[in-house]
Amino acid sequence: MIRLSRGEIVAAVRRALAEDTGSGDATTLATVPTTLAARGRVVAREPLVLAGIEFAQAAFRLQHRRVRCQPLVRDGDRVSRGQAVLEVAGPARALLTAERVALNFLQRLSGVATLTARYVKAVAGTRARVLDTRKTTPGWRRFEKYAVVCGGGENHRMGLHDLILIKDNHREALREAAPNPIAAAVRRARARFPGLVIEVEADTLEEVEQAVGAGADVILLDNMSLAAMRRAVRRVAGRARLEASGGITLASVGAIARTGVDCISVGALTHSARAVDLALDFLR
């Protein structure tokens, strides 16, 4: 599991606060006295799986040293509608200025965790594991992949450096290589990076056979039909791990899992997750 350091959380929140505040929170500076104190709760407006609570706390605390935060749940917890997840108290100006940034982190990351949990539930009872992809928000990859784990999913490769994934364009670049592009690519990858797992994207059963013959560790079944995936599972027979990918939806993921593949990678976990509804309510 990704472990986010306090340093990287604080750095990200500082950037977000600077972007939002600019030269100053004009509305708050104009209307709220410096001496006014306030208390509030961040409340879920819908059922969700929480992620990003430390980001929210950092946003409030960075505004003033007298701000106090009390988390009421932990990342990865399921939260019901109307449930409070965080209590804050301190100078009203600080709470108001930090509000949007705190909620942006919480809503986005909890959205990723919540969607992931739905996919994980949809494959329950099968051997398949739900993985994320590199389709992440630039600069937020570690945060979004952390949120995937909070939702019960698993991380695929973090970037281009930690796993070999030979895709269609790699094969096309080697189209003249012998005995075939897949075998040539696997051979070269194994020689250059012997310690890395090698995965091959396959569009057809013929390419699956070539990948097995080349000694690939993982074969990605790209946009295959359910029938083709079932045939691939029988043909490979455990000689390589099988990953399904390509246009996976909540409606289709259960049937895909039941074909017998080992894992299913879902780009939607990060590129299409909806921000969930959380709000800061001031208390009287």
Contacts in CASP RR format, 6 or more apart in sequence:
PFRMAT RR
TARGET T0000
AUTHOR 0000-0000-0000
METHOD contacts of the structure
MODEL  1
MIRLSRGEIVAAVRRALAEDTGSGDATTLATVPTTLAARGRVVAREPLVL
AGIEFAQAAFRLQHRRVRCQPLVRDGDRVSRGQAVLEVAGPARALLTAER
VALNFLQRLSGVATLTARYVKAVAGTRARVLDTRKTTPGWRRFEKYAVVC
GGGENHRMGLHDLILIKDNHREALREAAPNPIAAAVRRARARFPGLVIEV
EADTLEEVEQAVGAGADVILLDNMSLAAMRRAVRRVAGRARLEASGGITL
ASVGAIARTGVDCISVGALTHSARAVDLALDFLR
1 146 0 8 1.000
1 149 0 8 1.000
1 155 0 8 1.000
2 142 0 8 1.000
2 145 0 8 1.000
2 146 0 8 1.000
2 149 0 8 1.000
2 155 0 8 1.000
4 54 0 8 1.000
4 142 0 8 1.000
4 143 0 8 1.000
4 146 0 8 1.000
6 54 0 8 1.000
8 142 0 8 1.000
9 54 0 8 1.000
9 55 0 8 1.000
9 58 0 8 1.000
10 58 0 8 1.000
10 62 0 8 1.000
12 55 0 8 1.000
12 105 0 8 1.000
12 143 0 8 1.000
13 55 0 8 1.000
13 58 0 8 1.000
13 59 0 8 1.000
13 62 0 8 1.000
13 101 0 8 1.000
13 105 0 8 1.000
14 62 0 8 1.000
16 59 0 8 1.000
16 101 0 8 1.000
16 104 0 8 1.000
16 105 0 8 1.000
17 59 0 8 1.000
17 62 0 8 1.000
17 63 0 8 1.000
17 97 0 8 1.000
17 98 0 8 1.000
17 101 0 8 1.000
20 100 0 8 1.000
20 101 0 8 1.000
21 97 0 8 1.000
24 97 0 8 1.000
25 93 0 8 1.000
25 96 0 8 1.000
25 97 0 8 1.000
28 93 0 8 1.000
28 96 0 8 1.000
28 97 0 8 1.000
29 93 0 8 1.000
32 92 0 8 1.000
32 93 0 8 1.000
32 96 0 8 1.000
33 92 0 8 1.000
34 91 0 8 1.000
34 93 0 8 1.000
36 91 0 8 1.000
36 92 0 8 1.000
36 93 0 8 1.000
37 89 0 8 1.000
37 90 0 8 1.000
37 91 0 8 1.000
37 92 0 8 1.000
38 89 0 8 1.000
38 90 0 8 1.000
38 91 0 8 1.000
38 92 0 8 1.000
38 95 0 8 1.000
38 96 0 8 1.000
38 282 0 8 1.000
38 283 0 8 1.000
39 87 0 8 1.000
39 88 0 8 1.000
39 89 0 8 1.000
39 90 0 8 1.000
39 282 0 8 1.000
39 283 0 8 1.000
40 87 0 8 1.000
40 88 0 8 1.000
40 89 0 8 1.000
40 95 0 8 1.000
40 280 0 8 1.000
40 281 0 8 1.000
40 282 0 8 1.000
40 283 0 8 1.000
41 84 0 8 1.000
41 86 0 8 1.000
41 87 0 8 1.000
41 88 0 8 1.000
41 280 0 8 1.000
41 281 0 8 1.000
41 283 0 8 1.000
42 56 0 8 1.000
42 84 0 8 1.000
42 85 0 8 1.000
42 86 0 8 1.000
42 87 0 8 1.000
42 88 0 8 1.000
42 102 0 8 1.000
42 103 0 8 1.000
42 106 0 8 1.000
42 278 0 8 1.000
42 279 0 8 1.000
42 280 0 8 1.000
42 281 0 8 1.000
43 82 0 8 1.000
43 83 0 8 1.000
43 84 0 8 1.000
43 85 0 8 1.000
43 278 0 8 1.000
43 279 0 8 1.000
43 280 0 8 1.000
43 281 0 8 1.000
44 79 0 8 1.000
44 80 0 8 1.000
44 81 0 8 1.000
44 82 0 8 1.000
44 83 0 8 1.000
44 84 0 8 1.000
44 85 0 8 1.000
44 276 0 8 1.000
44 277 0 8 1.000
44 278 0 8 1.000
45 81 0 8 1.000
45 82 0 8 1.000
45 277 0 8 1.000
45 278 0 8 1.000
45 279 0 8 1.000
46 81 0 8 1.000
46 276 0 8 1.000
46 277 0 8 1.000
47 78 0 8 1.000
47 79 0 8 1.000
47 80 0 8 1.000
47 81 0 8 1.000
48 78 0 8 1.000
48 79 0 8 1.000
48 110 0 8 1.000
48 111 0 8 1.000
48 113 0 8 1.000
48 114 0 8 1.000
48 276 0 8 1.000
48 278 0 8 1.000
49 76 0 8 1.000
49 77 0 8 1.000
49 78 0 8 1.000
49 79 0 8 1.000
49 110 0 8 1.000
49 111 0 8 1.000
49 113 0 8 1.000
49 114 0 8 1.000
49 116 0 8 1.000
49 117 0 8 1.000
49 150 0 8 1.000
49 151 0 8 1.000
50 73 0 8 1.000
50 74 0 8 1.000
50 75 0 8 1.000
50 76 0 8 1.000
50 77 0 8 1.000
50 78 0 8 1.000
50 79 0 8 1.000
50 85 0 8 1.000
50 106 0 8 1.000
50 110 0 8 1.000
50 113 0 8 1.000
50 150 0 8 1.000
51 75 0 8 1.000
51 76 0 8 1.000
51 106 0 8 1.000
51 109 0 8 1.000
51 110 0 8 1.000
51 111 0 8 1.000
51 112 0 8 1.000
51 113 0 8 1.000
51 146 0 8 1.000
51 147 0 8 1.000
51 150 0 8 1.000
51 151 0 8 1.000
52 75 0 8 1.000
52 105 0 8 1.000
52 106 0 8 1.000
52 109 0 8 1.000
52 110 0 8 1.000
52 143 0 8 1.000
52 147 0 8 1.000
52 150 0 8 1.000
53 71 0 8 1.000
53 73 0 8 1.000
53 74 0 8 1.000
53 75 0 8 1.000
53 85 0 8 1.000
53 86 0 8 1.000
53 106 0 8 1.000
54 75 0 8 1.000
55 102 0 8 1.000
55 105 0 8 1.000
55 106 0 8 1.000
55 109 0 8 1.000
55 143 0 8 1.000
56 69 0 8 1.000
56 86 0 8 1.000
56 102 0 8 1.000
56 103 0 8 1.000
56 105 0 8 1.000
56 106 0 8 1.000
57 69 0 8 1.000
57 71 0 8 1.000
57 86 0 8 1.000
57 102 0 8 1.000
59 98 0 8 1.000
59 101 0 8 1.000
59 102 0 8 1.000
59 105 0 8 1.000
60 67 0 8 1.000
60 69 0 8 1.000
60 88 0 8 1.000
60 94 0 8 1.000
60 95 0 8 1.000
60 98 0 8 1.000
60 102 0 8 1.000
61 67 0 8 1.000
61 69 0 8 1.000
62 98 0 8 1.000
63 91 0 8 1.000
63 93 0 8 1.000
63 94 0 8 1.000
63 95 0 8 1.000
63 97 0 8 1.000
63 98 0 8 1.000
64 90 0 8 1.000
64 91 0 8 1.000
64 93 0 8 1.000
64 94 0 8 1.000
66 90 0 8 1.000
66 91 0 8 1.000
66 94 0 8 1.000
67 88 0 8 1.000
67 89 0 8 1.000
67 90 0 8 1.000
67 91 0 8 1.000
67 94 0 8 1.000
67 95 0 8 1.000
67 98 0 8 1.000
68 88 0 8 1.000
68 89 0 8 1.000
68 90 0 8 1.000
69 86 0 8 1.000
69 87 0 8 1.000
69 88 0 8 1.000
70 86 0 8 1.000
70 87 0 8 1.000
70 88 0 8 1.000
71 85 0 8 1.000
71 86 0 8 1.000
72 83 0 8 1.000
72 84 0 8 1.000
72 85 0 8 1.000
72 86 0 8 1.000
72 87 0 8 1.000
73 79 0 8 1.000
73 83 0 8 1.000
73 85 0 8 1.000
75 113 0 8 1.000
75 150 0 8 1.000
76 113 0 8 1.000
76 150 0 8 1.000
76 151 0 8 1.000
76 152 0 8 1.000
78 117 0 8 1.000
79 85 0 8 1.000
85 106 0 8 1.000
85 278 0 8 1.000
88 95 0 8 1.000
88 280 0 8 1.000
95 280 0 8 1.000
95 282 0 8 1.000
99 280 0 8 1.000
102 280 0 8 1.000
103 278 0 8 1.000
103 279 0 8 1.000
103 280 0 8 1.000
104 275 0 8 1.000
105 143 0 8 1.000
106 278 0 8 1.000
107 275 0 8 1.000
107 276 0 8 1.000
107 277 0 8 1.000
107 278 0 8 1.000
108 140 0 8 1.000
108 273 0 8 1.000
108 275 0 8 1.000
109 143 0 8 1.000
109 144 0 8 1.000
109 146 0 8 1.000
109 147 0 8 1.000
109 150 0 8 1.000
110 147 0 8 1.000
110 275 0 8 1.000
110 276 0 8 1.000
110 278 0 8 1.000
111 147 0 8 1.000
111 273 0 8 1.000
111 274 0 8 1.000
111 275 0 8 1.000
111 276 0 8 1.000
112 144 0 8 1.000
112 147 0 8 1.000
112 148 0 8 1.000
112 151 0 8 1.000
112 269 0 8 1.000
112 270 0 8 1.000
112 273 0 8 1.000
113 147 0 8 1.000
113 148 0 8 1.000
113 150 0 8 1.000
113 151 0 8 1.000
113 152 0 8 1.000
114 151 0 8 1.000
114 273 0 8 1.000
114 276 0 8 1.000
115 268 0 8 1.000
115 269 0 8 1.000
115 272 0 8 1.000
115 273 0 8 1.000
115 274 0 8 1.000
116 130 0 8 1.000
116 132 0 8 1.000
116 147 0 8 1.000
116 148 0 8 1.000
116 150 0 8 1.000
116 151 0 8 1.000
116 152 0 8 1.000
116 153 0 8 1.000
116 269 0 8 1.000
116 273 0 8 1.000
117 151 0 8 1.000
117 152 0 8 1.000
118 250 0 8 1.000
119 130 0 8 1.000
119 153 0 8 1.000
119 250 0 8 1.000
119 253 0 8 1.000
119 264 0 8 1.000
119 266 0 8 1.000
119 269 0 8 1.000
120 130 0 8 1.000
120 151 0 8 1.000
120 152 0 8 1.000
120 153 0 8 1.000
122 250 0 8 1.000
122 253 0 8 1.000
122 254 0 8 1.000
122 257 0 8 1.000
123 129 0 8 1.000
123 130 0 8 1.000
123 253 0 8 1.000
123 254 0 8 1.000
123 257 0 8 1.000
123 264 0 8 1.000
126 254 0 8 1.000
126 257 0 8 1.000
126 258 0 8 1.000
126 260 0 8 1.000
127 257 0 8 1.000
127 260 0 8 1.000
127 262 0 8 1.000
128 244 0 8 1.000
128 256 0 8 1.000
128 257 0 8 1.000
128 260 0 8 1.000
128 261 0 8 1.000
128 262 0 8 1.000
128 263 0 8 1.000
128 264 0 8 1.000
129 153 0 8 1.000
129 154 0 8 1.000
129 262 0 8 1.000
129 263 0 8 1.000
129 264 0 8 1.000
130 152 0 8 1.000
130 153 0 8 1.000
130 154 0 8 1.000
130 253 0 8 1.000
130 263 0 8 1.000
130 264 0 8 1.000
130 266 0 8 1.000
130 269 0 8 1.000
131 153 0 8 1.000
131 154 0 8 1.000
131 155 0 8 1.000
131 156 0 8 1.000
131 243 0 8 1.000
131 263 0 8 1.000
131 264 0 8 1.000
131 265 0 8 1.000
131 266 0 8 1.000
132 144 0 8 1.000
132 145 0 8 1.000
132 148 0 8 1.000
132 153 0 8 1.000
132 154 0 8 1.000
132 155 0 8 1.000
132 156 0 8 1.000
132 265 0 8 1.000
132 266 0 8 1.000
132 267 0 8 1.000
132 269 0 8 1.000
132 270 0 8 1.000
133 156 0 8 1.000
133 245 0 8 1.000
133 265 0 8 1.000
133 266 0 8 1.000
133 267 0 8 1.000
133 269 0 8 1.000
133 270 0 8 1.000
134 141 0 8 1.000
134 156 0 8 1.000
134 157 0 8 1.000
134 159 0 8 1.000
135 267 0 8 1.000
135 270 0 8 1.000
135 271 0 8 1.000
136 144 0 8 1.000
136 145 0 8 1.000
136 270 0 8 1.000
136 271 0 8 1.000
137 144 0 8 1.000
137 270 0 8 1.000
141 158 0 8 1.000
141 159 0 8 1.000
142 158 0 8 1.000
144 270 0 8 1.000
145 155 0 8 1.000
145 158 0 8 1.000
145 270 0 8 1.000
148 154 0 8 1.000
148 155 0 8 1.000
148 269 0 8 1.000
148 270 0 8 1.000
149 155 0 8 1.000
153 269 0 8 1.000
154 263 0 8 1.000
156 163 0 8 1.000
156 265 0 8 1.000
157 163 0 8 1.000
157 165 0 8 1.000
162 196 0 8 1.000
163 196 0 8 1.000
163 197 0 8 1.000
163 199 0 8 1.000
164 189 0 8 1.000
164 193 0 8 1.000
164 196 0 8 1.000
164 197 0 8 1.000
164 198 0 8 1.000
164 199 0 8 1.000
165 199 0 8 1.000
165 200 0 8 1.000
165 201 0 8 1.000
165 220 0 8 1.000
166 182 0 8 1.000
166 185 0 8 1.000
166 186 0 8 1.000
166 189 0 8 1.000
166 198 0 8 1.000
166 199 0 8 1.000
166 200 0 8 1.000
166 201 0 8 1.000
166 216 0 8 1.000
167 201 0 8 1.000
168 201 0 8 1.000
168 203 0 8 1.000
168 222 0 8 1.000
170 181 0 8 1.000
170 185 0 8 1.000
171 181 0 8 1.000
171 182 0 8 1.000
171 185 0 8 1.000
171 201 0 8 1.000
172 181 0 8 1.000
174 181 0 8 1.000
174 184 0 8 1.000
174 185 0 8 1.000
175 181 0 8 1.000
177 183 0 8 1.000
177 184 0 8 1.000
177 185 0 8 1.000
178 184 0 8 1.000
180 210 0 8 1.000
182 200 0 8 1.000
182 202 0 8 1.000
182 207 0 8 1.000
182 210 0 8 1.000
182 211 0 8 1.000
182 214 0 8 1.000
182 216 0 8 1.000
183 210 0 8 1.000
183 213 0 8 1.000
183 214 0 8 1.000
185 200 0 8 1.000
185 214 0 8 1.000
186 198 0 8 1.000
186 200 0 8 1.000
186 211 0 8 1.000
186 214 0 8 1.000
186 215 0 8 1.000
186 216 0 8 1.000
187 214 0 8 1.000
189 196 0 8 1.000
189 198 0 8 1.000
190 198 0 8 1.000
197 217 0 8 1.000
197 218 0 8 1.000
198 215 0 8 1.000
198 216 0 8 1.000
198 217 0 8 1.000
198 218 0 8 1.000
199 216 0 8 1.000
199 217 0 8 1.000
199 218 0 8 1.000
199 219 0 8 1.000
199 220 0 8 1.000
199 243 0 8 1.000
200 207 0 8 1.000
200 211 0 8 1.000
200 214 0 8 1.000
200 216 0 8 1.000
200 218 0 8 1.000
200 219 0 8 1.000
200 220 0 8 1.000
201 220 0 8 1.000
201 222 0 8 1.000
201 245 0 8 1.000
202 208 0 8 1.000
202 210 0 8 1.000
202 211 0 8 1.000
202 219 0 8 1.000
202 220 0 8 1.000
202 221 0 8 1.000
202 222 0 8 1.000
202 232 0 8 1.000
203 222 0 8 1.000
203 223 0 8 1.000
203 224 0 8 1.000
205 228 0 8 1.000
205 231 0 8 1.000
205 232 0 8 1.000
205 235 0 8 1.000
208 219 0 8 1.000
208 221 0 8 1.000
208 232 0 8 1.000
208 235 0 8 1.000
208 236 0 8 1.000
209 235 0 8 1.000
211 219 0 8 1.000
211 240 0 8 1.000
212 219 0 8 1.000
212 235 0 8 1.000
212 236 0 8 1.000
212 239 0 8 1.000
212 240 0 8 1.000
215 240 0 8 1.000
216 240 0 8 1.000
217 240 0 8 1.000
217 241 0 8 1.000
218 240 0 8 1.000
218 241 0 8 1.000
218 242 0 8 1.000
218 243 0 8 1.000
219 232 0 8 1.000
219 236 0 8 1.000
219 240 0 8 1.000
219 241 0 8 1.000
219 242 0 8 1.000
219 243 0 8 1.000
220 243 0 8 1.000
220 244 0 8 1.000
220 245 0 8 1.000
220 265 0 8 1.000
221 228 0 8 1.000
221 229 0 8 1.000
221 232 0 8 1.000
221 242 0 8 1.000
221 243 0 8 1.000
221 244 0 8 1.000
221 245 0 8 1.000
221 261 0 8 1.000
222 245 0 8 1.000
222 246 0 8 1.000
223 245 0 8 1.000
223 246 0 8 1.000
223 247 0 8 1.000
224 232 0 8 1.000
224 244 0 8 1.000
226 255 0 8 1.000
226 256 0 8 1.000
226 259 0 8 1.000
229 242 0 8 1.000
229 244 0 8 1.000
229 256 0 8 1.000
229 259 0 8 1.000
229 260 0 8 1.000
229 261 0 8 1.000
230 259 0 8 1.000
230 260 0 8 1.000
232 242 0 8 1.000
233 242 0 8 1.000
233 259 0 8 1.000
233 260 0 8 1.000
233 261 0 8 1.000
236 242 0 8 1.000
241 262 0 8 1.000
241 263 0 8 1.000
242 260 0 8 1.000
242 261 0 8 1.000
242 262 0 8 1.000
242 263 0 8 1.000
243 261 0 8 1.000
243 262 0 8 1.000
243 263 0 8 1.000
243 264 0 8 1.000
243 265 0 8 1.000
244 256 0 8 1.000
244 259 0 8 1.000
244 261 0 8 1.000
244 263 0 8 1.000
244 264 0 8 1.000
244 265 0 8 1.000
245 264 0 8 1.000
245 265 0 8 1.000
245 266 0 8 1.000
246 265 0 8 1.000
247 268 0 8 1.000
248 256 0 8 1.000
248 264 0 8 1.000
248 265 0 8 1.000
248 266 0 8 1.000
248 267 0 8 1.000
248 268 0 8 1.000
249 268 0 8 1.000
253 264 0 8 1.000
253 266 0 8 1.000
256 264 0 8 1.000
257 264 0 8 1.000
END
